Amino acid sequence: MKIKFILAIFISIWLALIVRVFFLSVESNTYYKRLSHLNTIKTEKIAPVRGEIVDRNNKPVAINKLGFKVQLRPHLRLKKNIDAFNEEIDIIINALPNLDRNKLIRNYIKKDSYYNHNYIDILPFISYEEIMPVYSVLSLRESINIVPAPKRYYPYEEIGAHAIGYVSRANKKDIKDDKLLELIGYTGKTGIEKYYNDYLQGEAGEREIKVNANNQEIEELSHISADEDRKLTLNIDIEFQKYVSSLFDKKAGAVIVMGVDGAILSASSFPEYSLNTFVSGISYKMWNKLSKSLDKPFTNKLVNGLYPPGSTIKTGLGLIYITTDIDSSWSVDCRSSLPLGKRIFRCWKKQGHRQTGIKKAIRESCDDYFYKASLQVGIKKMSEGLTRYGLGKKTGVDLPNEFIGVVPSRAWKRKKYNRPWYVGETVNTSIGQGNFLVTPMQIAQFTALMATSKLPTPHFAKLIGNKPYNPLPRDVMNEDELKKLPLIQQAMYEVCNYPKGTATHYLSSKVKIAGKTGTAQVVGILQDIKDRTLEHDMTYYSRSHAWFTSYGPYKNPQYVVLVMVEHGGHGGAAAGEIVSKIYNKLLELKYIK
């Protein structure tokens, strides 16, 4: 019995061994084969080269500058290799004496670990001209690796800075949102560079290589090229934009030159700054200087600057008035002031405009007409109409983080402040003051609507690759508004051409234009002050913002030109000369035919 029992155990053990051998040699073959494959086959991602941005004439505004990055083999700082590490650093410093030794070492330490077997970037970028004289010396070193590394470059420096935007090093949040940035290292941070970042950065390629036990490449097994060099063509004429920037010398504000279809020929926010400053990282001193400036150079005033629109919205409000509760022939007797409760709402003209109808009210910017008309029409119809005309919401322009502004209304105030609406706020809104806030891009779009009866989508892109980008303007006006719009257009023409027009005496344009000036108060005027202080006598930051928005030619609208000068005072006086020179340049360059 014992023999049978021992024999059974013996047979059981052998059966278990045979099953295990079978499992290891046959069943686990796929698993170990895969492990073996991973030990000998390595997959590398290929970083795509960022696409270039060019203007309408194919002039580059954002390109990739040819250069290289310097890498060191990992694990050189181990105790047994520390002398080798210092030797390699010394050789690099001797070859390139302008480099910061300590910074190179810090860059190496950040990435060096037992788990990292890839070469480490110690110098992210060095120009082609700098590396070439010492390239042969450094590339012969086994521990040093020199590989191509393009760097974003902006040939026109500060011109169009806020519209074009810049790329900079990707932070942890950027990488978390897009894993490709771990490979690329840079991403669009502002402007067009950010809005079209996914398109411009492309997609990574991949190569599969065979390596030996020392992680050295033996053979390339497959190669999939990166999807890269995606070109973006803009509607901007960069040389024209350069000219426009020269006209805005030492002023703060914004300029937009846009086709009535929404295609943006030029758009600038001032003050501007050099985009190249941000590619490699801005110094603390420079950042501190720019960020503390009261003129806010980092704010993209085109879409993030919020200002009271002042009288620029009187054209749209006038159209709302004469198509709702008052007739086109309705007029007021402007005596320069409107008592309302405990307040007096004053017209800008001390003597008053006397008998004033809709055309005169727009032409000479009579506040009293708009005060009294607003009391008849009411804030509900005013705010609904202005919102339909594109204010208080995004224009859809291809720039990131566009602000929507504020078109005041009962519902808006209740939601924001949980307070009732007062009739004085209706009167304030009628002249573009109070809580009313717009961006320059919204006013440019609004002006195109007044010129053509259609609301365009402002856009910088002309071609995305080879695909045209041309969003169609929208119909937002009703039948009665379309019928009476020519009356508003005639009034806008008289603003710029009639002897008493608010812009006439400040213009020297060779193109017959129509437009509207606006003076947006920054500080309130106390009720007991009868004689206003002249704008040029005020301290600079207390002066009103100056608006002048226009379109031309009057009989065949082709372009909108908007100028907003921060603390410029009167719209016509501050912006008339700039607007005139822009139209004359458009004529010279044959954009206006």
C-alpha positions as CSV (number, residue, x, y, z in Angstrom):
1,M,0.0,0.0,0.0
2,K,2.9,2.3,0.9
3,I,4.6,1.6,-2.5
4,K,1.4,2.5,-4.4
5,F,1.1,5.8,-2.4
6,I,4.7,6.8,-3.0
7,L,4.3,5.9,-6.7
8,A,1.2,8.1,-6.9
9,I,3.0,11.1,-5.4
10,F,6.0,10.5,-7.7
11,I,3.7,10.3,-10.8
12,S,1.8,13.4,-9.7
13,I,5.0,15.5,-9.3
14,W,6.2,14.4,-12.7
15,L,2.8,15.3,-14.3
16,A,2.9,18.7,-12.6
17,L,6.4,19.3,-14.0
18,I,5.5,18.2,-17.5
19,V,2.4,20.5,-17.5
20,R,4.6,23.4,-16.2
21,V,7.2,22.8,-18.9
22,F,4.5,22.6,-21.5
23,F,3.0,25.9,-20.3
24,L,6.4,27.7,-20.2
25,S,7.6,26.4,-23.6
26,V,4.3,26.5,-25.6
27,E,1.5,28.4,-23.9
28,S,3.7,31.3,-22.6
29,N,5.6,31.6,-25.8
30,T,3.6,34.7,-27.0
31,Y,4.0,36.5,-23.7
32,Y,7.8,36.0,-23.5
33,K,8.2,36.7,-27.2
34,R,6.5,40.1,-26.6
35,L,8.8,40.8,-23.6
36,S,11.8,39.9,-25.8
37,H,10.4,42.2,-28.5
38,L,10.1,45.1,-26.1
39,N,13.7,44.6,-25.0
40,T,15.0,44.8,-28.5
41,I,12.5,47.0,-30.4
42,K,12.0,50.6,-29.4
43,T,9.3,53.1,-30.6
44,E,10.2,56.7,-30.9
45,K,7.8,59.6,-31.5
46,I,8.8,62.2,-34.1
47,A,8.0,65.8,-33.2
48,P,6.2,67.7,-36.0
49,V,7.5,71.0,-37.2
50,R,5.1,73.8,-36.4
51,G,3.3,75.3,-39.5
52,E,4.2,78.8,-40.7
53,I,1.8,81.8,-40.6
54,V,2.0,84.1,-43.7
55,D,0.1,87.2,-44.7
56,R,-2.2,87.6,-47.7
57,N,0.9,88.3,-49.9
58,N,2.7,85.2,-48.6
59,K,5.1,87.3,-46.4
60,P,6.0,85.3,-43.3
61,V,4.8,86.6,-39.9
62,A,5.6,83.5,-37.8
63,I,8.3,81.1,-39.0
64,N,10.7,78.5,-37.6
65,K,14.3,79.6,-37.2
66,L,16.8,76.9,-37.9
67,G,18.9,75.8,-34.9
68,F,19.9,72.9,-32.7
69,K,19.7,71.6,-29.2
70,V,22.5,70.1,-27.3
71,Q,22.0,66.8,-25.4
72,L,24.0,64.8,-22.9
73,R,24.0,61.0,-22.3
74,P,22.1,60.1,-19.0
75,H,23.7,58.7,-15.8
76,L,26.9,60.7,-16.2
77,R,26.6,62.1,-12.7
78,L,26.9,58.7,-11.0
79,K,29.8,58.5,-8.6
80,K,32.0,56.6,-11.0
81,N,31.2,59.0,-13.9
82,I,31.2,62.4,-12.2
83,D,34.6,63.3,-13.7
84,A,33.3,62.3,-17.1
85,F,30.3,64.5,-16.6
86,N,32.4,67.5,-15.6
87,E,34.7,66.9,-18.6
88,E,31.7,67.0,-21.0
89,I,30.4,70.2,-19.5
90,D,33.9,71.8,-19.7
91,I,34.2,70.9,-23.3
92,I,30.8,72.4,-24.1
93,I,31.6,75.6,-22.2
94,N,35.1,75.9,-23.9
95,A,33.4,75.6,-27.3
96,L,30.5,78.0,-26.4
97,P,31.9,80.3,-23.7
98,N,28.7,82.5,-23.6
99,L,26.7,79.7,-22.0
100,D,25.8,79.5,-18.3
101,R,27.5,76.5,-16.8
102,N,25.3,76.3,-13.8
103,K,22.2,76.5,-16.0
104,L,23.4,73.6,-18.1
105,I,24.0,71.5,-15.0
106,R,20.5,72.4,-13.6
107,N,18.9,71.4,-16.8
108,Y,20.7,68.0,-16.7
109,I,19.8,67.3,-13.1
110,K,16.1,67.9,-13.7
111,K,15.9,65.0,-16.1
112,D,18.6,62.6,-15.0
113,S,17.4,59.5,-13.2
114,Y,18.0,55.7,-13.2
115,Y,14.8,55.3,-15.1
116,N,15.7,57.6,-17.9
117,H,17.7,56.1,-20.7
118,N,17.3,58.9,-23.3
119,Y,19.7,61.7,-24.0
120,I,18.9,64.8,-21.9
121,D,18.4,68.4,-23.3
122,I,20.8,70.7,-21.5
123,L,20.6,73.5,-24.1
124,P,17.1,73.7,-25.7
125,F,18.2,76.0,-28.6
126,I,21.3,77.4,-30.1
127,S,21.3,79.1,-33.5
128,Y,22.8,77.6,-36.7
129,E,25.4,80.4,-36.9
130,E,26.6,79.8,-33.3
131,I,26.9,76.0,-33.5
132,M,28.4,75.5,-36.9
133,P,32.0,76.6,-36.0
134,V,32.2,74.0,-33.1
135,Y,29.8,71.4,-34.5
136,S,32.5,69.0,-35.6
137,V,34.3,69.2,-32.2
138,L,31.2,68.5,-30.2
139,S,29.5,65.9,-32.4
140,L,32.6,63.7,-32.2
141,R,32.0,63.2,-28.4
142,E,30.0,60.0,-27.7
143,S,28.3,61.6,-24.7
144,I,27.2,64.7,-26.6
145,N,24.3,64.7,-29.1
146,I,23.4,67.6,-31.3
147,V,20.0,67.4,-33.0
148,P,18.0,69.9,-35.1
149,A,15.5,72.0,-33.1
150,P,13.5,74.8,-34.8
151,K,12.5,77.8,-32.8
152,R,9.6,80.1,-33.4
153,Y,10.5,83.5,-34.8
154,Y,8.5,86.6,-35.6
155,P,10.2,88.7,-38.3
156,Y,8.0,91.8,-37.7
157,E,8.7,91.7,-33.9
158,E,5.9,93.8,-32.3
159,I,3.8,94.5,-35.4
160,G,0.4,92.9,-35.0
161,A,1.6,91.3,-31.8
162,H,-1.9,90.9,-30.1
163,A,-3.5,89.5,-33.2
164,I,-0.7,87.1,-34.2
165,G,0.2,86.0,-30.7
166,Y,3.2,83.9,-29.6
167,V,4.3,80.4,-28.7
168,S,6.1,79.7,-25.4
169,R,7.1,76.7,-23.3
170,A,4.2,74.4,-22.5
171,N,3.4,74.2,-18.7
172,K,2.1,71.2,-16.8
173,K,-1.5,72.1,-17.4
174,D,-0.9,72.4,-21.2
175,I,0.8,69.0,-21.2
176,K,-2.0,67.4,-19.2
177,D,-4.5,68.7,-21.7
178,D,-2.5,67.7,-24.8
179,K,0.1,64.9,-24.4
180,L,1.7,65.8,-27.7
181,L,3.2,68.9,-26.0
182,E,5.4,66.7,-23.9
183,L,7.2,65.9,-27.1
184,I,7.0,69.3,-28.8
185,G,7.6,71.4,-25.7
186,Y,6.0,74.6,-27.1
187,T,2.4,75.7,-27.6
188,G,0.5,78.7,-28.7
189,K,-0.2,81.0,-25.8
190,T,-2.1,84.0,-27.3
191,G,-3.7,85.3,-30.5
192,I,-3.9,83.4,-33.7
193,E,-1.0,81.1,-32.5
194,K,-3.3,79.9,-29.7
195,Y,-6.6,79.8,-31.7
196,Y,-5.2,77.7,-34.5
197,N,-2.7,75.8,-32.3
198,D,-4.1,72.3,-32.9
199,Y,-3.8,72.9,-36.6
200,L,-0.4,74.6,-36.6
201,Q,1.3,72.1,-34.3
202,G,0.5,69.1,-36.5
203,E,0.6,65.5,-35.5
204,A,3.6,63.4,-34.3
205,G,5.2,60.8,-36.5
206,E,6.7,57.5,-35.3
207,R,9.7,55.3,-36.0
208,E,10.4,51.8,-34.8
209,I,14.0,50.8,-34.3
210,K,16.0,47.8,-33.1
211,V,18.4,48.4,-30.3
212,N,21.1,46.3,-28.5
213,A,21.6,45.7,-24.8
214,N,23.3,49.1,-24.5
215,N,20.3,50.8,-26.0
216,Q,22.2,51.6,-29.2
217,E,20.3,51.7,-32.4
218,I,21.0,48.9,-34.8
219,E,18.3,49.2,-37.4
220,E,15.2,51.2,-38.3
221,L,12.3,48.9,-38.9
222,S,9.5,51.4,-39.8
223,H,9.0,55.1,-40.2
224,I,5.8,57.2,-40.3
225,S,6.5,60.8,-41.0
226,A,5.0,63.6,-38.9
227,D,2.1,65.5,-40.2
228,E,3.7,68.9,-40.1
229,D,4.4,72.3,-41.8
230,R,0.7,73.1,-41.9
231,K,0.5,76.6,-43.4
232,L,-1.9,79.3,-42.3
233,T,-2.6,82.3,-44.6
234,L,-4.1,85.4,-43.1
235,N,-6.1,88.2,-44.6
236,I,-3.7,90.6,-43.0
237,D,-1.3,92.7,-45.1
238,I,1.6,92.9,-42.7
239,E,3.3,95.8,-44.5
240,F,0.0,97.8,-44.4
241,Q,-0.3,96.8,-40.7
242,K,3.2,98.2,-40.2
243,Y,2.1,101.5,-41.7
244,V,-1.0,101.6,-39.5
245,S,1.1,101.0,-36.4
246,S,3.3,104.0,-37.3
247,L,0.3,106.2,-37.3
248,F,-0.6,105.3,-33.7
249,D,2.8,106.5,-32.3
250,K,2.9,106.5,-28.5
251,K,-0.9,106.2,-28.1
252,A,-2.9,103.5,-26.4
253,G,-6.0,101.9,-28.0
254,A,-6.9,99.9,-31.0
255,V,-7.2,100.1,-34.8
256,I,-9.2,97.7,-37.0
257,V,-9.3,97.8,-40.8
258,M,-11.8,95.2,-42.0
259,G,-13.6,94.3,-45.2
260,V,-17.4,94.7,-45.0
261,D,-17.4,90.9,-45.4
262,G,-15.4,90.5,-42.2
263,A,-12.0,89.8,-43.7
264,I,-9.5,91.7,-41.4
265,L,-6.8,93.5,-43.4
266,S,-5.2,95.0,-40.2
267,A,-5.9,94.9,-36.5
268,S,-3.7,96.3,-33.8
269,S,-3.9,96.7,-30.0
270,F,-1.6,99.4,-28.5
271,P,0.9,99.5,-26.9
272,E,2.5,96.6,-28.7
273,Y,5.5,94.4,-27.6
274,S,8.0,92.2,-29.3
275,L,6.7,88.6,-29.7
276,N,10.2,87.2,-29.8
277,T,10.7,88.2,-26.1
278,F,8.3,85.4,-25.1
279,V,9.5,82.4,-27.1
280,S,12.4,81.5,-24.8
281,G,11.0,83.1,-21.7
282,I,10.8,86.8,-20.7
283,S,13.0,88.2,-17.9
284,Y,11.4,89.2,-14.6
285,K,12.5,92.8,-15.1
286,M,10.8,93.1,-18.5
287,W,7.7,91.3,-17.3
288,N,7.4,93.6,-14.3
289,K,7.8,96.7,-16.4
290,L,5.1,95.6,-18.9
291,S,2.6,94.2,-16.5
292,K,2.6,97.3,-14.3
293,S,2.1,99.7,-17.2
294,L,-1.2,101.6,-16.9
295,D,-1.6,101.3,-20.7
296,K,-1.9,97.5,-20.3
297,P,0.2,96.3,-23.2
298,F,-0.6,92.6,-22.4
299,T,-4.3,93.2,-22.9
300,N,-5.5,92.4,-26.4
301,K,-7.8,95.4,-26.6
302,L,-9.3,94.1,-29.9
303,V,-11.3,91.5,-28.0
304,N,-10.5,91.9,-24.3
305,G,-10.6,95.6,-24.0
306,L,-14.1,96.7,-22.6
307,Y,-15.1,100.3,-23.1
308,P,-18.2,102.4,-23.0
309,P,-19.2,102.8,-26.7
310,G,-20.3,106.4,-26.3
311,S,-22.0,107.9,-29.3
312,T,-20.9,105.2,-31.7
313,I,-24.0,103.2,-31.0
314,K,-26.4,106.1,-31.8
315,T,-26.6,104.8,-35.4
316,G,-28.0,101.5,-34.3
317,L,-30.2,103.0,-31.6
318,G,-31.5,105.6,-34.1
319,L,-32.6,102.8,-36.4
320,I,-34.3,100.9,-33.5
321,Y,-36.1,104.1,-32.5
322,I,-37.5,104.9,-35.9
323,T,-38.6,101.3,-36.5
324,T,-40.4,100.8,-33.2
325,D,-42.2,103.6,-31.3
326,I,-41.3,106.9,-33.0
327,D,-41.5,108.1,-36.6
328,S,-38.6,109.1,-38.8
329,S,-40.0,112.7,-38.7
330,W,-40.1,112.9,-34.9
331,S,-37.9,115.6,-33.4
332,V,-37.0,117.3,-30.1
333,D,-36.2,120.8,-29.0
334,C,-32.7,120.3,-27.5
335,R,-32.0,122.9,-24.8
336,S,-28.9,121.1,-23.6
337,S,-30.4,119.5,-20.5
338,L,-33.1,117.0,-19.5
339,P,-34.3,117.1,-15.9
340,L,-35.3,113.7,-14.7
341,G,-36.0,113.1,-11.0
342,K,-33.2,114.6,-9.0
343,R,-30.8,114.4,-11.9
344,I,-30.1,116.6,-15.0
345,F,-29.0,114.8,-18.1
346,R,-27.0,117.2,-20.2
347,C,-26.2,117.3,-23.9
348,W,-22.6,117.7,-24.8
349,K,-23.3,121.1,-26.6
350,K,-23.8,123.8,-23.9
351,Q,-26.1,125.9,-26.1
352,G,-28.2,122.9,-27.2
353,H,-29.0,121.8,-30.8
354,R,-32.5,123.3,-30.8
355,Q,-34.9,121.5,-33.2
356,T,-33.4,118.1,-33.9
357,G,-34.6,115.1,-35.9
358,I,-32.9,111.7,-36.4
359,K,-30.4,112.8,-39.1
360,K,-29.3,115.9,-37.2
361,A,-29.1,113.9,-34.0
362,I,-26.6,111.4,-35.5
363,R,-24.8,114.0,-37.6
364,E,-24.2,116.4,-34.7
365,S,-24.4,113.7,-32.0
366,C,-27.3,115.3,-30.0
367,D,-27.6,113.6,-26.7
368,D,-30.9,115.2,-25.9
369,Y,-32.6,113.5,-28.9
370,F,-31.5,110.1,-27.7
371,Y,-32.4,110.7,-24.1
372,K,-36.0,111.6,-25.0
373,A,-36.4,108.9,-27.6
374,S,-35.2,106.3,-25.1
375,L,-37.9,107.3,-22.7
376,Q,-40.5,106.6,-25.4
377,V,-39.0,103.3,-26.7
378,G,-37.8,101.8,-23.4
379,I,-34.8,99.7,-22.4
380,K,-36.4,96.4,-23.4
381,K,-36.6,97.2,-27.2
382,M,-33.3,99.0,-27.0
383,S,-31.4,96.1,-25.5
384,E,-33.1,93.5,-27.6
385,G,-32.3,95.4,-30.8
386,L,-28.7,96.1,-30.0
387,T,-28.1,92.5,-29.0
388,R,-29.6,91.4,-32.4
389,Y,-27.1,93.8,-34.0
390,G,-24.2,91.9,-32.5
391,L,-23.5,93.8,-29.2
392,G,-23.4,92.0,-25.9
393,K,-22.2,88.7,-27.4
394,K,-19.1,87.3,-29.2
395,T,-18.4,88.4,-32.7
396,G,-17.0,84.9,-33.6
397,V,-13.6,86.3,-34.6
398,D,-10.8,83.7,-34.7
399,L,-9.0,84.9,-31.6
400,P,-9.1,83.1,-28.2
401,N,-11.0,84.3,-25.1
402,E,-13.2,86.9,-26.7
403,F,-15.2,89.0,-24.2
404,I,-18.9,89.6,-24.7
405,G,-19.3,93.0,-23.1
406,V,-22.5,94.3,-21.6
407,V,-25.7,95.6,-23.2
408,P,-27.6,96.7,-20.1
409,S,-31.2,95.6,-19.5
410,R,-33.6,94.9,-16.6
411,A,-32.8,91.1,-16.8
412,W,-29.1,91.7,-16.8
413,K,-29.1,94.0,-13.8
414,R,-31.4,91.7,-11.8
415,K,-29.2,88.7,-12.6
416,K,-25.9,90.6,-11.8
417,Y,-26.9,92.8,-8.9
418,N,-30.4,91.6,-7.9
419,R,-31.6,95.2,-8.1
420,P,-34.4,97.0,-9.9
421,W,-33.9,99.0,-13.1
422,Y,-34.2,102.8,-13.0
423,V,-35.3,105.1,-15.8
424,G,-32.1,107.1,-15.5
425,E,-30.2,104.0,-16.6
426,T,-32.3,103.8,-19.8
427,V,-31.2,107.4,-20.5
428,N,-27.6,106.7,-19.8
429,T,-27.7,103.6,-22.1
430,S,-29.0,105.7,-24.9
431,I,-25.7,107.5,-25.3
432,G,-23.5,104.5,-24.7
433,Q,-22.6,105.2,-21.1
434,G,-23.5,103.7,-17.7
435,N,-22.9,99.9,-17.6
436,F,-22.7,99.7,-21.4
437,L,-19.5,98.0,-22.5
438,V,-18.2,96.9,-25.9
439,T,-15.0,95.7,-27.5
440,P,-13.5,97.4,-30.6
441,M,-14.1,94.3,-32.6
442,Q,-17.8,94.5,-31.8
443,I,-18.0,98.1,-32.9
444,A,-16.2,97.2,-36.2
445,Q,-18.7,94.4,-36.8
446,F,-21.6,96.7,-35.8
447,T,-20.3,99.4,-38.3
448,A,-20.2,96.8,-41.1
449,L,-23.8,96.0,-40.4
450,M,-24.8,99.7,-40.7
451,A,-22.9,99.8,-44.0
452,T,-24.4,96.7,-45.6
453,S,-27.4,95.6,-43.6
454,K,-25.6,92.3,-43.0
455,L,-23.7,91.2,-39.9
456,P,-20.3,89.6,-40.8
457,T,-18.1,87.4,-38.8
458,P,-14.7,89.1,-38.4
459,H,-11.9,86.7,-39.4
460,F,-8.1,86.8,-39.8
461,A,-7.7,83.4,-41.6
462,K,-7.9,83.4,-45.4
463,L,-6.6,79.9,-46.1
464,I,-6.3,77.0,-43.6
465,G,-3.9,74.9,-45.6
466,N,-5.4,75.1,-49.1
467,K,-9.0,75.5,-47.8
468,P,-10.5,79.0,-48.0
469,Y,-12.1,80.3,-44.8
470,N,-14.9,82.8,-45.6
471,P,-17.8,82.7,-43.2
472,L,-21.0,84.2,-44.7
473,P,-22.5,87.4,-43.2
474,R,-25.9,87.0,-41.5
475,D,-29.2,88.7,-42.0
476,V,-30.3,90.2,-38.7
477,M,-32.5,93.2,-39.8
478,N,-36.2,93.1,-40.3
479,E,-38.0,94.5,-43.3
480,D,-38.8,97.9,-41.7
481,E,-35.1,98.3,-40.6
482,L,-33.9,97.5,-44.1
483,K,-36.3,100.1,-45.5
484,K,-35.1,102.8,-43.2
485,L,-31.4,102.0,-43.0
486,P,-30.5,104.4,-45.9
487,L,-31.7,107.3,-43.7
488,I,-29.1,106.2,-41.0
489,Q,-26.4,105.8,-43.7
490,Q,-27.1,109.3,-45.0
491,A,-26.7,110.7,-41.5
492,M,-23.4,108.8,-41.1
493,Y,-22.3,110.4,-44.4
494,E,-23.1,113.8,-43.1
495,V,-21.1,113.1,-39.9
496,C,-18.0,113.1,-42.2
497,N,-19.0,115.5,-44.9
498,Y,-21.7,118.0,-43.7
499,P,-20.3,121.4,-42.4
500,K,-21.6,120.7,-38.8
501,G,-20.7,117.0,-38.9
502,T,-18.7,116.0,-35.8
503,A,-15.9,114.5,-37.9
504,T,-15.9,116.8,-41.0
505,H,-13.2,119.3,-39.9
506,Y,-10.8,116.6,-38.9
507,L,-10.8,114.6,-42.1
508,S,-8.6,114.8,-45.2
509,S,-9.6,111.4,-46.8
510,K,-9.6,111.2,-50.6
511,V,-12.3,108.5,-50.2
512,K,-15.9,109.7,-49.5
513,I,-16.7,108.0,-46.2
514,A,-19.5,107.7,-43.7
515,G,-19.0,107.2,-39.9
516,K,-19.7,108.1,-36.3
517,T,-17.6,109.7,-33.7
518,G,-17.9,108.8,-30.0
519,T,-16.5,110.3,-26.7
520,A,-16.8,107.7,-23.9
521,Q,-16.4,109.3,-20.4
522,V,-14.0,107.6,-18.0
523,V,-15.0,109.7,-15.0
524,G,-18.4,111.0,-14.1
525,I,-19.3,114.7,-14.1
526,L,-20.8,116.0,-10.8
527,Q,-24.4,117.5,-11.0
528,D,-23.4,120.9,-9.6
529,I,-20.7,121.5,-12.3
530,K,-22.1,123.7,-15.0
531,D,-19.0,124.3,-17.0
532,R,-17.2,121.1,-18.0
533,T,-13.4,121.0,-18.0
534,L,-12.0,120.7,-21.5
535,E,-10.6,117.2,-22.3
536,H,-7.1,118.5,-22.9
537,D,-7.1,120.3,-19.5
538,M,-7.9,117.0,-17.7
539,T,-5.2,114.7,-16.3
540,Y,-4.4,112.1,-19.0
541,Y,-6.1,109.1,-17.3
542,S,-9.2,111.1,-16.6
543,R,-9.8,112.0,-20.2
544,S,-12.5,110.3,-22.2
545,H,-11.8,107.5,-24.7
546,A,-12.1,108.7,-28.3
547,W,-13.9,106.6,-30.9
548,F,-14.2,107.0,-34.6
549,T,-15.8,104.2,-36.6
550,S,-16.4,104.5,-40.4
551,Y,-16.9,102.8,-43.7
552,G,-16.0,103.7,-47.2
553,P,-16.5,104.4,-50.0
554,Y,-20.0,105.7,-48.9
555,K,-21.8,104.6,-52.1
556,N,-20.0,101.3,-52.4
557,P,-18.9,100.1,-49.0
558,Q,-15.8,98.0,-49.1
559,Y,-13.9,98.6,-45.8
560,V,-14.6,99.5,-42.2
561,V,-12.0,101.6,-40.4
562,L,-12.2,101.8,-36.7
563,V,-9.9,103.8,-34.4
564,M,-10.2,103.9,-30.6
565,V,-7.7,106.1,-28.8
566,E,-7.7,105.6,-25.0
567,H,-8.0,108.9,-23.2
568,G,-7.9,110.7,-26.5
569,G,-10.8,113.1,-25.8
570,H,-13.0,113.9,-28.7
571,G,-13.3,111.1,-31.3
572,G,-13.0,113.2,-34.5
573,A,-10.1,115.3,-33.1
574,A,-8.1,112.3,-31.8
575,A,-8.7,109.9,-34.6
576,G,-9.7,111.9,-37.7
577,E,-6.2,112.2,-39.1
578,I,-5.4,108.5,-38.5
579,V,-8.6,107.4,-40.2
580,S,-7.9,109.7,-43.2
581,K,-4.4,108.4,-43.7
582,I,-5.6,104.8,-43.5
583,Y,-8.2,105.4,-46.3
584,N,-5.7,107.2,-48.4
585,K,-3.3,104.3,-48.0
586,L,-6.1,101.8,-49.0
587,L,-6.6,103.9,-52.1
588,E,-2.9,104.0,-52.9
589,L,-2.5,100.3,-52.5
590,K,-5.6,99.7,-54.6
591,Y,-7.6,97.9,-51.9
592,I,-10.3,100.5,-52.6
593,K,-11.1,100.7,-56.3
